[in-house]
Amino acid sequence: MSNLTIFRYKITTMHRMVKYTARGYDWYTSGIVKAQKALQLVEKFEQLYFIHLNSNQRYYRKMQGKANAKLFLYPIKESQNFLWWLLVTDGQGDAHELEQLYKVYDQKKRLKWDDDYELVRISKEKKSEEVITWRMTKKCRDAWYKRIQSSIRSRSDEEMKQTLWSLHRAPGFSEVRETVKKIKQYAQKEWQRSRKEKTPCVHMTNFIPYVRNPDDRDYLLSLLVKRMSMGLPAFPRADLEKNKTKSDHVSA
């Protein structure tokens, strides 16, 4: 049976997608697949596009002028589906013949993570080369501004606290961080404007974590499919994982 390892954390998957596009995997197609059909999708792409090859085998194909492909999947929260992305390099191969591929950075068809983030290649000051990173989509940015407005108008400190907590959990890629800063500035101004006492928002923090070496813990796709078919969350709870690790350590 075909299988695939799935990173536990979304930010890790996003980070790896950046790394592969930087290596020349700049064609893509994507979609949504039901959990019960995910393994069949992997098997299909293995047979057609050789997504299972190791680095040496990929290099050999590249030297022959053949295309390489890499598949990423991630479970959609509270659903029975996976998001998937097939990244492909230039070269000869069935992927370019059988799939409707788009350039990762095509302004009209950018590679996206759902409707929340899109992959971009931009120029940065003090950097000689362009940077590949993720940024919020317009739809995502607009949704955050509306949520900030709603939280402030609710006059509920708890709702504002929850909103800002969620905002600070956005993946800390450079362009996302810049957008989060702007949203926070807007939130601070709206907070002060809505209150006579002009006190700063106590829930505001300056810390927005960078993406450096994200947790690369992974699981076999077959395990996630089994859990989802049983009505369980795709990944085991983090606290249970920690307890199991401690137990294994003591037993050893």
Beta strands, then each sheet from edge to edge (+ up, - down):
strand 1: 5-7
strand 2: 27-34
strand 3: 69-75
strand 4: 81-88
strand 5: 102-103
strand 6: 112-113
strand 7: 117-122
strand 8: 131-136
strand 9: 218-220
sheet 1: 1+ 9-
sheet 2: 3+ 4- 2+ 5-
sheet 3: 6+ 7- 8+
end
